[in-house]
Amino acid sequence: TNEDTISACLTGISSIPDAKKVDVDGTPEAVLYWIASLSKKWLLIFDNADGEPNMVKKYLPSNNTGDILITSRNPNMRSLTGNKSSIELDGMNVEDSIALLLKGSNLEEEITEPI
């Protein structure tokens, strides 16, 4: 929801096993650099990013091997994705939101157990 939250979450990513294997420094910049170097697919979620788009923009990885999901009440966030990649929603139930997330991340076929 703000830069402090984004920074803390990115710092937390440095403690996952794959990041630890390559000694990713605990800074947001190092984590973003590591994410940008990945060759496998990844998903980065900015939830309730209701500030201005430039707050999120500086935390976007520089490559396109993964997907980014931004949820926001700020219509200006479309400037980061363009209208073709933006979906305006009034609200969703839990099952529909999970289905949308899985479809958007191309994971729907890989999930075999109910969530």
Backbone as CSV, one residue per row, in Angstrom:
resi,resn,N_x,N_y,N_z,CA_x,CA_y,CA_z,C_x,C_y,C_z
1,THR,0.818,-1.211,0.000,0.000,0.000,0.000,0.854,1.264,0.000
2,ASN,2.118,1.133,0.334,3.018,2.290,0.288,4.446,1.802,0.065
3,GLU,5.377,2.761,-0.080,6.760,2.376,-0.385,7.397,1.550,0.718
4,ASP,7.073,1.850,1.963,7.643,1.072,3.063,7.209,-0.387,2.990
5,THR,5.931,-0.609,2.683,5.415,-1.970,2.571,6.072,-2.700,1.397
6,ILE,6.169,-2.024,0.263,6.792,-2.638,-0.914,8.241,-2.993,-0.611
7,SER,8.960,-2.073,-0.014,10.362,-2.302,0.315,10.515,-3.477,1.282
8,ALA,9.670,-3.533,2.307,9.738,-4.626,3.282,9.434,-5.965,2.631
9,CYS,8.446,-6.001,1.755,8.095,-7.257,1.081,9.208,-7.717,0.149
10,LEU,9.801,-6.801,-0.585,10.913,-7.180,-1.457,12.094,-7.679,-0.635
11,THR,12.354,-7.032,0.486,13.417,-7.491,1.368,13.125,-8.909,1.852
12,GLY,11.860,-9.192,2.140,11.465,-10.527,2.571,11.716,-11.584,1.513
13,ILE,11.607,-11.209,0.249,11.860,-12.155,-0.841,13.305,-12.659,-0.800
14,SER,14.209,-11.843,-0.283,15.619,-12.259,-0.234,15.839,-13.455,0.677
15,SER,14.851,-13.794,1.506,15.018,-14.928,2.425,14.437,-16.234,1.891
16,ILE,13.863,-16.217,0.688,13.361,-17.478,0.143,14.549,-18.332,-0.309
17,PRO,14.393,-19.648,-0.309,15.541,-20.533,-0.598,16.276,-20.231,-1.907
18,ASP,15.558,-19.990,-2.997,16.241,-19.722,-4.274,17.101,-18.471,-4.204
19,ALA,16.632,-17.454,-3.501,17.413,-16.223,-3.362,18.605,-16.436,-2.444
20,LYS,18.412,-17.209,-1.402,19.514,-17.494,-0.476,20.634,-18.275,-1.165
21,LYS,20.262,-19.165,-2.088,21.268,-19.977,-2.785,22.285,-19.112,-3.519
22,VAL,21.837,-17.964,-4.001,22.728,-17.093,-4.770,23.124,-15.848,-3.981
23,ASP,22.918,-15.889,-2.665,23.324,-14.806,-1.763,22.774,-13.435,-2.159
24,VAL,21.474,-13.374,-2.410,20.850,-12.087,-2.729,20.895,-11.204,-1.485
25,ASP,21.429,-10.022,-1.646,21.478,-9.043,-0.564,20.045,-8.707,-0.155
26,GLY,19.821,-8.280,1.064,18.474,-8.014,1.567,17.909,-6.666,1.189
27,THR,18.449,-6.021,0.172,17.906,-4.723,-0.245,16.891,-4.912,-1.362
28,PRO,15.904,-4.020,-1.444,14.926,-4.117,-2.545,15.599,-4.091,-3.916
29,GLU,16.630,-3.277,-4.068,17.323,-3.179,-5.357,17.971,-4.503,-5.742
30,ALA,18.591,-5.168,-4.773,19.234,-6.458,-5.050,18.188,-7.512,-5.403
31,VAL,17.063,-7.483,-4.714,15.996,-8.441,-5.007,15.446,-8.208,-6.412
32,LEU,15.214,-6.956,-6.781,14.717,-6.658,-8.128,15.729,-7.081,-9.187
33,TYR,17.005,-6.861,-8.920,18.039,-7.292,-9.853,18.015,-8.813,-10.005
34,TRP,17.857,-9.533,-8.888,17.797,-10.988,-8.919,16.568,-11.461,-9.689
35,ILE,15.406,-10.859,-9.407,14.186,-11.230,-10.130,14.378,-11.014,-11.630
36,ALA,14.986,-9.893,-11.990,15.209,-9.581,-13.410,16.158,-10.573,-14.071
37,SER,16.995,-11.239,-13.280,17.948,-12.190,-13.858,17.370,-13.596,-13.999
38,LEU,16.199,-13.823,-13.433,15.615,-15.170,-13.471,15.187,-15.540,-14.888
39,SER,15.412,-16.786,-15.245,14.957,-17.248,-16.560,13.627,-17.984,-16.449
40,LYS,13.252,-18.392,-15.242,11.964,-19.059,-15.072,10.884,-18.020,-14.755
41,LYS,9.639,-18.425,-14.956,8.506,-17.532,-14.732,8.374,-17.163,-13.259
42,TRP,7.941,-15.958,-13.004,7.684,-15.476,-11.658,6.430,-14.612,-11.673
43,LEU,5.867,-14.391,-10.513,4.692,-13.537,-10.359,4.952,-12.587,-9.207
44,LEU,4.830,-11.305,-9.468,5.003,-10.274,-8.455,3.668,-9.554,-8.309
45,ILE,3.162,-9.473,-7.079,1.847,-8.883,-6.837,1.991,-7.620,-6.003
46,PHE,1.420,-6.547,-6.496,1.309,-5.297,-5.752,-0.164,-5.154,-5.401
47,ASP,-0.505,-5.484,-4.173,-1.899,-5.494,-3.740,-2.240,-4.187,-3.025
48,ASN,-3.398,-3.633,-3.359,-3.845,-2.356,-2.779,-2.848,-1.236,-3.028
49,ALA,-2.298,-1.196,-4.217,-1.351,-0.138,-4.581,-2.149,1.101,-4.989
50,ASP,-2.650,1.809,-3.996,-3.559,2.917,-4.267,-2.865,4.271,-4.377
51,GLY,-1.547,4.289,-4.227,-0.799,5.542,-4.372,-0.652,5.896,-5.846
52,GLU,0.317,6.722,-6.121,0.565,7.126,-7.505,1.396,6.065,-8.235
53,PRO,1.216,5.953,-9.551,1.918,4.924,-10.328,3.442,4.946,-10.180
54,ASN,4.035,6.127,-10.025,5.502,6.180,-9.913,6.000,5.473,-8.665
55,MET,5.145,5.326,-7.645,5.520,4.596,-6.432,5.778,3.123,-6.774
56,VAL,4.946,2.539,-7.632,5.095,1.137,-8.026,6.121,0.994,-9.144
57,LYS,6.126,1.928,-10.058,6.980,1.821,-11.252,8.446,1.587,-10.907
58,LYS,8.935,2.252,-9.884,10.354,2.095,-9.568,10.684,0.738,-8.949
59,TYR,9.665,-0.043,-8.633,9.873,-1.380,-8.070,9.518,-2.491,-9.067
60,LEU,9.408,-2.174,-10.329,9.116,-3.188,-11.345,10.416,-3.779,-11.877
61,PRO,10.519,-5.107,-11.917,11.725,-5.727,-12.485,11.893,-5.329,-13.948
62,SER,13.141,-5.343,-14.402,13.440,-4.850,-15.750,13.257,-5.873,-16.859
63,ASN,12.947,-7.118,-16.533,12.743,-8.089,-17.611,11.268,-8.471,-17.699
64,ASN,10.945,-9.281,-18.676,9.539,-9.660,-18.863,9.339,-11.177,-18.835
65,THR,10.149,-11.880,-18.064,9.975,-13.329,-17.977,8.877,-13.712,-17.001
66,GLY,8.410,-12.757,-16.236,7.364,-13.024,-15.267,6.148,-12.160,-15.510
67,ASP,5.240,-12.230,-14.561,4.011,-11.457,-14.642,3.889,-10.567,-13.417
68,ILE,3.226,-9.447,-13.611,2.999,-8.499,-12.525,1.509,-8.260,-12.420
69,LEU,0.991,-8.400,-11.215,-0.417,-8.139,-10.932,-0.481,-6.952,-9.978
70,ILE,-1.204,-5.930,-10.390,-1.377,-4.741,-9.557,-2.854,-4.588,-9.265
71,THR,-3.208,-4.614,-7.986,-4.579,-4.298,-7.614,-4.567,-2.905,-7.021
72,SER,-5.526,-2.087,-7.447,-5.545,-0.700,-7.015,-6.920,-0.091,-7.228
73,ARG,-7.223,0.874,-6.402,-8.429,1.677,-6.614,-8.101,2.945,-7.402
74,ASN,-6.830,3.129,-7.711,-6.372,4.303,-8.433,-6.375,4.007,-9.934
75,PRO,-7.279,4.613,-10.686,-7.338,4.352,-12.130,-6.071,4.776,-12.876
76,ASN,-5.257,5.615,-12.276,-4.019,6.049,-12.927,-2.985,4.930,-13.015
77,MET,-3.190,3.844,-12.282,-2.261,2.706,-12.372,-2.266,2.097,-13.768
78,ARG,-3.311,2.370,-14.526,-3.347,1.872,-15.917,-2.168,2.375,-16.733
79,SER,-1.586,3.491,-16.323,-0.444,4.027,-17.065,0.734,3.055,-17.048
80,LEU,0.774,2.136,-16.085,1.855,1.158,-16.017,1.606,-0.045,-16.907
81,THR,0.357,-0.313,-17.241,0.036,-1.530,-17.981,-0.600,-1.273,-19.337
82,GLY,-1.248,-0.165,-19.506,-2.017,0.080,-20.716,-3.414,-0.484,-20.570
83,ASN,-4.331,0.022,-21.342,-5.739,-0.394,-21.230,-5.966,-1.864,-21.579
84,LYS,-5.184,-2.415,-22.511,-5.388,-3.811,-22.907,-5.078,-4.787,-21.773
85,SER,-4.204,-4.388,-20.873,-3.809,-5.274,-19.778,-4.491,-4.916,-18.463
86,SER,-5.447,-4.023,-18.518,-6.148,-3.597,-17.305,-7.572,-4.120,-17.310
87,ILE,-8.015,-4.534,-16.147,-9.390,-4.996,-15.980,-9.981,-4.242,-14.800
88,GLU,-11.100,-3.590,-15.029,-11.770,-2.904,-13.936,-12.828,-3.826,-13.349
89,LEU,-12.776,-4.004,-12.043,-13.694,-4.902,-11.352,-14.424,-4.151,-10.250
90,ASP,-15.686,-4.505,-10.059,-16.444,-3.921,-8.959,-16.244,-4.717,-7.683
91,GLY,-15.955,-5.976,-7.798,-15.750,-6.853,-6.656,-15.828,-8.293,-7.117
92,MET,-15.208,-9.184,-6.371,-15.208,-10.593,-6.752,-15.342,-11.439,-5.502
93,ASN,-15.950,-12.620,-5.680,-15.949,-13.560,-4.564,-14.609,-14.296,-4.572
94,VAL,-14.319,-15.033,-3.523,-13.026,-15.685,-3.362,-12.736,-16.658,-4.498
95,GLU,-13.717,-17.476,-4.873,-13.491,-18.477,-5.921,-13.154,-17.813,-7.262
96,ASP,-13.892,-16.755,-7.616,-13.623,-16.066,-8.875,-12.263,-15.382,-8.853
97,SER,-11.883,-14.819,-7.720,-10.590,-14.137,-7.651,-9.437,-15.134,-7.768
98,ILE,-9.577,-16.305,-7.164,-8.548,-17.342,-7.289,-8.457,-17.817,-8.737
99,ALA,-9.603,-18.024,-9.369,-9.614,-18.468,-10.768,-8.946,-17.433,-11.675
100,LEU,-9.219,-16.148,-11.442,-8.605,-15.092,-12.254,-7.099,-15.055,-12.039
101,LEU,-6.667,-15.163,-10.792,-5.232,-15.158,-10.496,-4.536,-16.339,-11.162
102,LEU,-5.119,-17.529,-11.069,-4.509,-18.706,-11.683,-4.477,-18.598,-13.199
103,LYS,-5.549,-18.092,-13.784,-5.579,-17.945,-15.239,-4.552,-16.920,-15.694
104,GLY,-4.490,-15.780,-14.997,-3.551,-14.724,-15.368,-2.101,-15.130,-15.214
105,SER,-1.830,-16.052,-14.311,-0.457,-16.495,-14.090,-0.150,-17.801,-14.827
106,ASN,-1.093,-18.262,-15.626,-0.939,-19.504,-16.397,-0.667,-20.707,-15.504
107,LEU,-1.257,-20.722,-14.314,-1.063,-21.824,-13.388,-2.282,-22.711,-13.257
108,GLU,-3.391,-22.354,-13.895,-4.628,-23.090,-13.670,-4.517,-24.567,-13.991
109,GLU,-3.670,-24.935,-14.924,-3.509,-26.337,-15.283,-2.599,-27.079,-14.296
110,GLU,-1.735,-26.328,-13.582,-0.776,-26.952,-12.682,-1.351,-27.234,-11.304
111,ILE,-2.469,-26.620,-10.962,-3.079,-26.817,-9.649,-3.969,-28.039,-9.706
112,THR,-3.649,-29.028,-8.894,-4.428,-30.267,-8.913,-5.270,-30.431,-7.665
113,GLU,-4.910,-29.742,-6.591,-5.670,-29.850,-5.353,-6.562,-28.630,-5.184
114,PRO,-7.756,-28.806,-4.606,-8.589,-27.640,-4.347,-7.914,-26.713,-3.354
115,ILE,-8.145,-25.443,-3.530,-7.547,-24.446,-2.643,-8.506,-24.106,-1.526
